[in-house]
Amino acid sequence: MVSADESLHAELDQQPGHFAAQRSTHRLPAIDDIEGEGIRGTADGTGLRIAVACSRFNGHVTSLLLTGALAELDRSGVAAADRTVAWVPGAFELPLAAMAMATTRRYDAVVCLGAVIRGETSHFDFVAGQCAAGIQRVQLDMELPVVFGVLTTENLDQALARAGGGLGNKGAEAATSAIEMANLLRRLALAGAGLPSNSGAATADATGNAT
Ligand code: INI
C-alpha cells in the first residue's frame, strides 16, 4: 500500500532536478534542488552557532534523534565548538530550555528534540500541544529559528521509524531546517525584510555567509 506522502514524492521525483537526491535519508527536499525565483537559506552551516535541546523522556528514541541532528550539523559544516546540547526531562520542558538558550543571543538557531508517544490517557495531548505551542512562541517572541524536532506518534514503532528507521530521521531534518532558517533570516535581513532586533546573532555578508 503506497501512502499519500510516498505517491507525492514519486510524482515530484519525475520532475527534473527535484527531490530524488535527498529522499533516502531525509523527507525534506534538498534546498539546492528547489528551482526558481525567491530568497532561500542555504544548507551551509559554516560559522553558524546552533543550540540543541533534547528530552530525556523516551530517551531510547530521542538519543537517535540527537545522533541524527549532530551528524547533520557535522555534515553541514557546523563546528563542534559552535553547538551546545542541553537535556530536559520531557518535551513539556523544551520551550523553557529553548527560551533560555535563545535569550543568550549566542545562537543562530535552536533545535528542539523530543518524542511524545500516545498512551492511554489524555496526557499526550497536553504535552504535545503545549510543547508545540511553546516552541512556536519562543521562536516568534525571540525572532530566532526554534525548530520543532519533536515526534508525536501513536506508538513506539512509528517513533523509531522516524528516528533513523525506514522513514528517515526527524532530528536530522530539524538540524537541516535550523540551518536553512538561520541563513534565510540573514538574507532577509540583508534584503531589508525585517527582524531588526535580532542584532545579537552573527552578522553576514552579501551572500548570507557568516562574517
Ligand atoms: N514527555 C515526553 O517527552 N514524551 C511523552 O510521551 C510524555 N508522556 O507521554 O507523558 C512526556 N511526559 C513528561 C512531560 O514532558 C514532562 O516532563 C512532565 O510532565 C513534567 O513537567
py3Dmol code that shows the C-alpha trace and the ligand (Angstrom):
import py3Dmol

protein = """\
ATOM      1  CA  MET A   1       0.000   0.000   0.000  1.00  0.00           C
ATOM      2  CA  VAL A   2       1.562   3.324  -1.093  1.00  0.00           C
ATOM      3  CA  SER A   3       0.886   6.242   1.260  1.00  0.00           C
ATOM      4  CA  ALA A   4      -0.221   9.651   0.011  1.00  0.00           C
ATOM      5  CA  ASP A   5       3.167  11.002   1.107  1.00  0.00           C
ATOM      6  CA  GLU A   6       5.037   8.371  -0.902  1.00  0.00           C
ATOM      7  CA  SER A   7       2.970   8.948  -4.019  1.00  0.00           C
ATOM      8  CA  LEU A   8       3.563  12.703  -3.730  1.00  0.00           C
ATOM      9  CA  HIS A   9       7.307  12.064  -3.597  1.00  0.00           C
ATOM     10  CA  ALA A  10       7.080   9.671  -6.551  1.00  0.00           C
ATOM     11  CA  GLU A  11       5.260  12.326  -8.554  1.00  0.00           C
ATOM     12  CA  LEU A  12       7.792  15.019  -7.631  1.00  0.00           C
ATOM     13  CA  ASP A  13      10.679  12.692  -8.447  1.00  0.00           C
ATOM     14  CA  GLN A  14       9.501  12.692 -12.055  1.00  0.00           C
ATOM     15  CA  GLN A  15      10.357  16.386 -12.268  1.00  0.00           C
ATOM     16  CA  PRO A  16      13.964  17.049 -13.294  1.00  0.00           C
ATOM     17  CA  GLY A  17      16.189  18.294 -10.508  1.00  0.00           C
ATOM     18  CA  HIS A  18      13.627  17.730  -7.807  1.00  0.00           C
ATOM     19  CA  PHE A  19      13.722  15.824  -4.588  1.00  0.00           C
ATOM     20  CA  ALA A  20      15.226  12.459  -5.539  1.00  0.00           C
ATOM     21  CA  ALA A  21      18.721  13.147  -4.233  1.00  0.00           C
ATOM     22  CA  GLN A  22      17.616  13.733  -0.678  1.00  0.00           C
ATOM     23  CA  ARG A  23      14.926  11.100  -0.296  1.00  0.00           C
ATOM     24  CA  SER A  24      16.966   8.259   1.045  1.00  0.00           C
ATOM     25  CA  THR A  25      17.915   9.994   4.289  1.00  0.00           C
ATOM     26  CA  HIS A  26      15.554  12.962   4.518  1.00  0.00           C
ATOM     27  CA  ARG A  27      11.961  13.626   3.775  1.00  0.00           C
ATOM     28  CA  LEU A  28      12.688  17.295   3.101  1.00  0.00           C
ATOM     29  CA  PRO A  29      13.776  18.156  -0.433  1.00  0.00           C
ATOM     30  CA  ALA A  30      17.342  19.455  -0.649  1.00  0.00           C
ATOM     31  CA  ILE A  31      17.357  23.243  -0.712  1.00  0.00           C
ATOM     32  CA  ASP A  32      19.623  23.215  -3.776  1.00  0.00           C
ATOM     33  CA  ASP A  33      17.057  21.150  -5.649  1.00  0.00           C
ATOM     34  CA  ILE A  34      14.383  23.825  -5.442  1.00  0.00           C
ATOM     35  CA  GLU A  35      14.389  25.857  -8.607  1.00  0.00           C
ATOM     36  CA  GLY A  36      13.018  29.276  -9.431  1.00  0.00           C
ATOM     37  CA  GLU A  37      12.860  32.763  -8.022  1.00  0.00           C
ATOM     38  CA  GLY A  38      12.979  33.547  -4.329  1.00  0.00           C
ATOM     39  CA  ILE A  39      15.211  34.144  -1.351  1.00  0.00           C
ATOM     40  CA  ARG A  40      16.417  30.898   0.232  1.00  0.00           C
ATOM     41  CA  GLY A  41      18.510  29.962   3.183  1.00  0.00           C
ATOM     42  CA  THR A  42      21.451  27.837   2.099  1.00  0.00           C
ATOM     43  CA  ALA A  43      22.260  24.436   3.603  1.00  0.00           C
ATOM     44  CA  ASP A  44      25.761  25.602   4.582  1.00  0.00           C
ATOM     45  CA  GLY A  45      26.237  25.617   8.334  1.00  0.00           C
ATOM     46  CA  THR A  46      29.757  27.045   8.295  1.00  0.00           C
ATOM     47  CA  GLY A  47      30.075  29.680  11.006  1.00  0.00           C
ATOM     48  CA  LEU A  48      26.595  29.072  12.414  1.00  0.00           C
ATOM     49  CA  ARG A  49      26.069  28.551  16.131  1.00  0.00           C
ATOM     50  CA  ILE A  50      23.360  26.046  16.926  1.00  0.00           C
ATOM     51  CA  ALA A  51      21.796  25.079  20.260  1.00  0.00           C
ATOM     52  CA  VAL A  52      20.016  21.760  20.722  1.00  0.00           C
ATOM     53  CA  ALA A  53      17.523  20.984  23.500  1.00  0.00           C
ATOM     54  CA  CYS A  54      16.810  17.263  23.841  1.00  0.00           C
ATOM     55  CA  SER A  55      14.246  15.481  26.007  1.00  0.00           C
ATOM     56  CA  ARG A  56      15.241  12.527  28.235  1.00  0.00           C
ATOM     57  CA  PHE A  57      11.689  11.131  28.184  1.00  0.00           C
ATOM     58  CA  ASN A  58      11.598   8.263  25.651  1.00  0.00           C
ATOM     59  CA  GLY A  59      15.370   8.612  25.618  1.00  0.00           C
ATOM     60  CA  HIS A  60      15.870   5.476  23.502  1.00  0.00           C
ATOM     61  CA  VAL A  61      14.137   7.447  20.725  1.00  0.00           C
ATOM     62  CA  THR A  62      15.406  10.953  21.433  1.00  0.00           C
ATOM     63  CA  SER A  63      19.041   9.793  21.575  1.00  0.00           C
ATOM     64  CA  LEU A  64      18.591   8.582  17.981  1.00  0.00           C
ATOM     65  CA  LEU A  65      17.144  11.961  17.015  1.00  0.00           C
ATOM     66  CA  LEU A  66      20.124  13.659  18.632  1.00  0.00           C
ATOM     67  CA  THR A  67      22.567  11.400  16.793  1.00  0.00           C
ATOM     68  CA  GLY A  68      20.863  12.312  13.531  1.00  0.00           C
ATOM     69  CA  ALA A  69      20.868  16.022  14.341  1.00  0.00           C
ATOM     70  CA  LEU A  70      24.541  16.101  15.312  1.00  0.00           C
ATOM     71  CA  ALA A  71      25.570  14.109  12.241  1.00  0.00           C
ATOM     72  CA  GLU A  72      23.674  16.574  10.079  1.00  0.00           C
ATOM     73  CA  LEU A  73      25.279  19.568  11.800  1.00  0.00           C
ATOM     74  CA  ASP A  74      28.688  17.952  11.180  1.00  0.00           C
ATOM     75  CA  ARG A  75      27.833  17.280   7.549  1.00  0.00           C
ATOM     76  CA  SER A  76      26.659  20.866   7.055  1.00  0.00           C
ATOM     77  CA  GLY A  77      29.833  22.378   8.470  1.00  0.00           C
ATOM     78  CA  VAL A  78      28.696  23.491  11.926  1.00  0.00           C
ATOM     79  CA  ALA A  79      31.797  23.266  14.118  1.00  0.00           C
ATOM     80  CA  ALA A  80      31.579  21.164  17.278  1.00  0.00           C
ATOM     81  CA  ALA A  81      32.655  24.223  19.270  1.00  0.00           C
ATOM     82  CA  ASP A  82      29.698  26.168  17.855  1.00  0.00           C
ATOM     83  CA  ARG A  83      26.980  23.952  19.251  1.00  0.00           C
ATOM     84  CA  THR A  84      25.548  23.286  22.675  1.00  0.00           C
ATOM     85  CA  VAL A  85      23.337  20.374  23.738  1.00  0.00           C
ATOM     86  CA  ALA A  86      21.049  20.790  26.759  1.00  0.00           C
ATOM     87  CA  TRP A  87      18.951  17.931  28.183  1.00  0.00           C
ATOM     88  CA  VAL A  88      15.481  18.441  29.653  1.00  0.00           C
ATOM     89  CA  PRO A  89      13.244  15.931  31.498  1.00  0.00           C
ATOM     90  CA  GLY A  90      10.449  15.829  28.911  1.00  0.00           C
ATOM     91  CA  ALA A  91       9.015  17.546  25.856  1.00  0.00           C
ATOM     92  CA  PHE A  92       6.950  19.818  28.071  1.00  0.00           C
ATOM     93  CA  GLU A  93      10.184  21.452  29.269  1.00  0.00           C
ATOM     94  CA  LEU A  94      11.643  22.022  25.782  1.00  0.00           C
ATOM     95  CA  PRO A  95      10.189  25.541  25.314  1.00  0.00           C
ATOM     96  CA  LEU A  96      11.733  26.869  28.525  1.00  0.00           C
ATOM     97  CA  ALA A  97      15.161  25.455  27.683  1.00  0.00           C
ATOM     98  CA  ALA A  98      14.842  26.872  24.164  1.00  0.00           C
ATOM     99  CA  MET A  99      13.901  30.259  25.624  1.00  0.00           C
ATOM    100  CA  ALA A 100      16.882  30.193  27.989  1.00  0.00           C
ATOM    101  CA  MET A 101      19.274  29.409  25.149  1.00  0.00           C
ATOM    102  CA  ALA A 102      17.669  31.940  22.793  1.00  0.00           C
ATOM    103  CA  THR A 103      17.923  34.635  25.466  1.00  0.00           C
ATOM    104  CA  THR A 104      21.706  34.353  25.484  1.00  0.00           C
ATOM    105  CA  ARG A 105      21.729  35.583  21.843  1.00  0.00           C
ATOM    106  CA  ARG A 106      24.705  33.301  21.321  1.00  0.00           C
ATOM    107  CA  TYR A 107      22.954  31.082  18.788  1.00  0.00           C
ATOM    108  CA  ASP A 108      21.657  31.430  15.255  1.00  0.00           C
ATOM    109  CA  ALA A 109      19.004  28.765  15.842  1.00  0.00           C
ATOM    110  CA  VAL A 110      17.717  26.327  18.442  1.00  0.00           C
ATOM    111  CA  VAL A 111      16.726  22.742  17.633  1.00  0.00           C
ATOM    112  CA  CYS A 112      14.221  21.053  19.967  1.00  0.00           C
ATOM    113  CA  LEU A 113      14.177  17.247  20.001  1.00  0.00           C
ATOM    114  CA  GLY A 114      11.630  15.055  21.738  1.00  0.00           C
ATOM    115  CA  ALA A 115       9.309  12.093  21.370  1.00  0.00           C
ATOM    116  CA  VAL A 116       5.729  12.245  22.589  1.00  0.00           C
ATOM    117  CA  ILE A 117       4.103   8.845  22.220  1.00  0.00           C
ATOM    118  CA  ARG A 118       0.370   8.481  22.751  1.00  0.00           C
ATOM    119  CA  GLY A 119      -0.576   6.470  25.801  1.00  0.00           C
ATOM    120  CA  GLU A 120      -3.971   5.602  27.165  1.00  0.00           C
ATOM    121  CA  THR A 121      -4.584   8.951  28.826  1.00  0.00           C
ATOM    122  CA  SER A 122      -5.013  12.477  27.528  1.00  0.00           C
ATOM    123  CA  HIS A 123      -1.542  13.364  28.843  1.00  0.00           C
ATOM    124  CA  PHE A 124      -0.172  13.062  25.287  1.00  0.00           C
ATOM    125  CA  ASP A 125      -2.408  15.862  24.026  1.00  0.00           C
ATOM    126  CA  PHE A 126      -1.394  18.276  26.775  1.00  0.00           C
ATOM    127  CA  VAL A 127       2.307  17.531  26.470  1.00  0.00           C
ATOM    128  CA  ALA A 128       2.422  17.553  22.653  1.00  0.00           C
ATOM    129  CA  GLY A 129       0.161  20.581  22.287  1.00  0.00           C
ATOM    130  CA  GLN A 130       1.902  22.725  24.873  1.00  0.00           C
ATOM    131  CA  CYS A 131       5.321  21.702  23.590  1.00  0.00           C
ATOM    132  CA  ALA A 132       4.457  22.758  20.045  1.00  0.00           C
ATOM    133  CA  ALA A 133       2.758  25.981  21.142  1.00  0.00           C
ATOM    134  CA  GLY A 134       5.621  26.843  23.477  1.00  0.00           C
ATOM    135  CA  ILE A 135       8.275  26.282  20.838  1.00  0.00           C
ATOM    136  CA  GLN A 136       6.402  28.444  18.349  1.00  0.00           C
ATOM    137  CA  ARG A 137       6.021  31.147  20.990  1.00  0.00           C
ATOM    138  CA  VAL A 138       9.751  31.193  21.723  1.00  0.00           C
ATOM    139  CA  GLN A 139      10.548  31.349  18.021  1.00  0.00           C
ATOM    140  CA  LEU A 140       8.258  34.315  17.401  1.00  0.00           C
ATOM    141  CA  ASP A 141       8.970  36.167  20.642  1.00  0.00           C
ATOM    142  CA  MET A 142      12.724  35.808  20.263  1.00  0.00           C
ATOM    143  CA  GLU A 143      12.774  36.300  16.476  1.00  0.00           C
ATOM    144  CA  LEU A 144      15.059  33.305  16.211  1.00  0.00           C
ATOM    145  CA  PRO A 145      14.540  29.975  14.420  1.00  0.00           C
ATOM    146  CA  VAL A 146      13.411  27.428  17.012  1.00  0.00           C
ATOM    147  CA  VAL A 147      12.811  24.156  15.223  1.00  0.00           C
ATOM    148  CA  PHE A 148      10.189  21.567  16.177  1.00  0.00           C
ATOM    149  CA  GLY A 149      12.033  18.258  16.003  1.00  0.00           C
ATOM    150  CA  VAL A 150       9.523  16.528  18.224  1.00  0.00           C
ATOM    151  CA  LEU A 151       7.909  13.268  17.183  1.00  0.00           C
ATOM    152  CA  THR A 152       4.229  12.943  18.049  1.00  0.00           C
ATOM    153  CA  THR A 153       3.217   9.382  17.285  1.00  0.00           C
ATOM    154  CA  GLU A 154       0.616   6.771  18.164  1.00  0.00           C
ATOM    155  CA  ASN A 155       3.173   4.155  19.155  1.00  0.00           C
ATOM    156  CA  LEU A 156       6.863   3.329  19.607  1.00  0.00           C
ATOM    157  CA  ASP A 157       7.241   1.689  16.174  1.00  0.00           C
ATOM    158  CA  GLN A 158       6.109   4.864  14.447  1.00  0.00           C
ATOM    159  CA  ALA A 159       8.566   6.864  16.541  1.00  0.00           C
ATOM    160  CA  LEU A 160      11.510   4.560  15.784  1.00  0.00           C
ATOM    161  CA  ALA A 161      10.690   4.631  12.070  1.00  0.00           C
ATOM    162  CA  ARG A 162      11.173   8.422  12.174  1.00  0.00           C
ATOM    163  CA  ALA A 163      14.286   8.296  14.342  1.00  0.00           C
ATOM    164  CA  GLY A 164      16.643   6.724  11.825  1.00  0.00           C
ATOM    165  CA  GLY A 165      14.379   3.853  10.773  1.00  0.00           C
ATOM    166  CA  GLY A 166      12.598   3.492   7.445  1.00  0.00           C
ATOM    167  CA  LEU A 167      11.134   6.992   7.430  1.00  0.00           C
ATOM    168  CA  GLY A 168      14.322   8.997   7.915  1.00  0.00           C
ATOM    169  CA  ASN A 169      15.473  10.876  10.970  1.00  0.00           C
ATOM    170  CA  LYS A 170      13.417  13.809  12.221  1.00  0.00           C
ATOM    171  CA  GLY A 171      16.410  15.022  14.220  1.00  0.00           C
ATOM    172  CA  ALA A 172      18.499  15.346  11.060  1.00  0.00           C
ATOM    173  CA  GLU A 173      15.610  17.110   9.332  1.00  0.00           C
ATOM    174  CA  ALA A 174      15.303  19.504  12.240  1.00  0.00           C
ATOM    175  CA  ALA A 175      19.012  20.352  12.009  1.00  0.00           C
ATOM    176  CA  THR A 176      18.633  20.974   8.276  1.00  0.00           C
ATOM    177  CA  SER A 177      15.665  23.264   8.934  1.00  0.00           C
ATOM    178  CA  ALA A 178      17.592  25.189  11.590  1.00  0.00           C
ATOM    179  CA  ILE A 179      20.489  25.888   9.206  1.00  0.00           C
ATOM    180  CA  GLU A 180      18.197  26.843   6.362  1.00  0.00           C
ATOM    181  CA  MET A 181      16.163  29.206   8.544  1.00  0.00           C
ATOM    182  CA  ALA A 182      19.229  30.797  10.147  1.00  0.00           C
ATOM    183  CA  ASN A 183      20.650  31.503   6.690  1.00  0.00           C
ATOM    184  CA  LEU A 184      17.283  32.672   5.377  1.00  0.00           C
ATOM    185  CA  LEU A 185      16.882  35.194   8.206  1.00  0.00           C
ATOM    186  CA  ARG A 186      20.323  36.599   7.441  1.00  0.00           C
ATOM    187  CA  ARG A 187      19.407  37.044   3.830  1.00  0.00           C
ATOM    188  CA  LEU A 188      16.014  38.553   4.620  1.00  0.00           C
ATOM    189  CA  ALA A 189      17.680  41.000   6.989  1.00  0.00           C
ATOM    190  CA  LEU A 190      20.126  41.934   4.237  1.00  0.00           C
ATOM    191  CA  ALA A 191      17.225  42.354   1.842  1.00  0.00           C
ATOM    192  CA  GLY A 192      15.633  44.757   4.321  1.00  0.00           C
ATOM    193  CA  ALA A 193      12.776  42.408   5.091  1.00  0.00           C
ATOM    194  CA  GLY A 194      12.914  42.835   8.824  1.00  0.00           C
ATOM    195  CA  LEU A 195      13.841  41.211  12.105  1.00  0.00           C
ATOM    196  CA  PRO A 196      15.986  44.237  13.023  1.00  0.00           C
ATOM    197  CA  SER A 197      16.011  43.434  16.719  1.00  0.00           C
ATOM    198  CA  ASN A 198      17.826  40.123  16.184  1.00  0.00           C
ATOM    199  CA  SER A 199      21.081  42.021  16.255  1.00  0.00           C
ATOM    200  CA  GLY A 200      22.804  39.704  18.706  1.00  0.00           C
ATOM    201  CA  ALA A 201      23.084  36.951  16.131  1.00  0.00           C
ATOM    202  CA  ALA A 202      26.125  36.645  13.904  1.00  0.00           C
ATOM    203  CA  THR A 203      26.412  39.136  11.055  1.00  0.00           C
ATOM    204  CA  ALA A 204      26.516  38.140   7.410  1.00  0.00           C
ATOM    205  CA  ASP A 205      27.993  39.420   4.178  1.00  0.00           C
ATOM    206  CA  ALA A 206      26.022  39.987   0.984  1.00  0.00           C
ATOM    207  CA  THR A 207      25.870  36.285   0.227  1.00  0.00           C
ATOM    208  CA  GLY A 208      24.440  35.447   3.617  1.00  0.00           C
ATOM    209  CA  ASN A 209      27.689  33.847   4.769  1.00  0.00           C
ATOM    210  CA  ALA A 210      28.923  34.447   8.290  1.00  0.00           C
ATOM    211  CA  THR A 211      31.407  37.256   8.760  1.00  0.00           C
TER     212      THR A 211
END
"""
ligand_1 = """\
21
INI
N 7.245 13.686 27.862
C 7.717 13.354 26.636
O 8.722 13.921 26.195
N 7.084 12.393 25.911
C 5.983 11.764 26.359
O 5.468 10.879 25.635
C 5.474 12.099 27.635
N 4.276 11.425 28.137
O 3.650 10.694 27.386
O 3.929 11.588 29.291
C 6.137 13.089 28.392
N 5.707 13.427 29.615
C 6.526 14.194 30.529
C 6.400 15.702 30.333
O 7.050 16.102 29.140
C 7.047 16.475 31.483
O 8.411 16.172 31.556
C 6.422 16.170 32.837
O 5.014 16.315 32.775
C 6.971 17.168 33.913
O 6.633 18.510 33.577
"""
view = py3Dmol.view(width=600, height=400)
view.addModel(protein, "pdb")
view.setStyle({"model": 0}, {"cartoon": {"style": "trace"}})
view.addModel(ligand_1, "xyz")
view.setStyle({"model": 1}, {"stick": {}})
view.zoomTo()
view.show()
